[in-house]
Amino acid sequence: MRNNEMCALYLMQDTLSGDTKIGITNNPKERKKEVEQKYNVGKVRGLSITWFFSRKEALNWESQFHEKFKLKHSPERGGKEWFKLSDQEIYQFLTWMKDGNKINAEKIEALKNLLSD
C-alpha cells in the first residue's frame, strides 16, 4: 500500500464474539476475507467504512481510535486491532464515520466544481 493512494478506515465485527476490529485497507472486500482466515473469528460483518485521500490520514485516525479504546482491547481474536466495544461506543463510532463520509463527499463535490470552472 503506497502512502499517496486512497485508503479506508473500517469497522468490522465478529459475529460469534461481537468483538470489533478497527483497521485500514485499500481493498475492503479482500481484507474481510483475510480477517476471516487469519484471526480467531467466525464470519465478520462490515459495520462501516470511511475513505481517506491518503494512507497516512487513515493511519492517523486508526491510531487515534486504537488509543481511545486501548483499555477495551480483545486479545482473544489475535492481533492488536480487536476491541470489546459497547453498543453505544459502536454507535458513536458509526456516527463519526457517517459524518466523515458526508464531509468527504462535500470536499469531492467542491473539487469537481473547481475543476469544471
CORQUI-V30695 format. One record per residue. N is the residue number from 0. RES is the residue in one letter. OMEGA is omega in whole degrees, -180 to 180 (999 if undefined). D_CENTER is the distance of its C-alpha to the mean C-alpha in whole Angstrom. Layout:
BEGIN
{{N	RES	OMEGA	D_CENTER} {N	RES	OMEGA	D_CENTER}}
END
This chain:
BEGIN
{{0	M	179	16} {1	R	-178	17} {2	N	-174	17} {3	N	178	18} {4	E	-179	16} {5	M	-177	13} {6	C	-177	10} {7	A	168	6} {8	L	-177	3} {9	Y	175	2} {10	L	179	4} {11	M	179	7} {12	Q	175	11} {13	D	-176	14} {14	T	179	17} {15	L	-175	19} {16	S	-174	18} {17	G	179	16} {18	D	-175	14} {19	T	179	10} {20	K	176	8} {21	I	-177	5} {22	G	177	5} {23	I	179	6} {24	T	171	8} {25	N	179	11} {26	N	-175	12} {27	P	-178	9} {28	K	179	13} {29	E	-180	14} {30	R	178	11} {31	K	178	11} {32	K	179	15} {33	E	-179	15} {34	V	-180	13} {35	E	-179	16} {36	Q	-171	18} {37	K	-172	17} {38	Y	-180	17} {39	N	-176	19} {40	V	169	17} {41	G	173	19} {42	K	173	17} {43	V	177	13} {44	R	177	12} {45	G	178	9} {46	L	179	9} {47	S	179	7} {48	I	176	5} {49	T	-179	6} {50	W	176	9} {51	F	-177	10} {52	F	178	14} {53	S	176	14} {54	R	-179	12} {55	K	180	14} {56	E	178	12} {57	A	179	8} {58	L	177	10} {59	N	180	12} {60	W	177	9} {61	E	-180	7} {62	S	180	11} {63	Q	179	12} {64	F	175	10} {65	H	178	11} {66	E	-179	14} {67	K	-175	14} {68	F	-174	14} {69	K	179	16} {70	L	180	18} {71	K	-178	17} {72	H	-179	16} {73	S	-176	17} {74	P	-179	18} {75	E	-179	20} {76	R	-175	17} {77	G	-179	17} {78	G	-175	15} {79	K	-173	14} {80	E	-178	10} {81	W	-176	12} {82	F	174	13} {83	K	-177	15} {84	L	175	14} {85	S	176	17} {86	D	180	16} {87	Q	179	17} {88	E	177	14} {89	I	179	12} {90	Y	179	14} {91	Q	179	13} {92	F	-180	10} {93	L	177	10} {94	T	178	13} {95	W	-179	11} {96	M	179	9} {97	K	179	12} {98	D	178	14} {99	G	178	12} {100	N	179	12} {101	K	179	16} {102	I	178	16} {103	N	179	15} {104	A	178	17} {105	E	178	20} {106	K	-180	20} {107	I	180	20} {108	E	178	23} {109	A	178	25} {110	L	178	24} {111	K	-180	26} {112	N	177	29} {113	L	-177	29} {114	L	-178	30} {115	S	180	32} {116	D	999	34}}
END
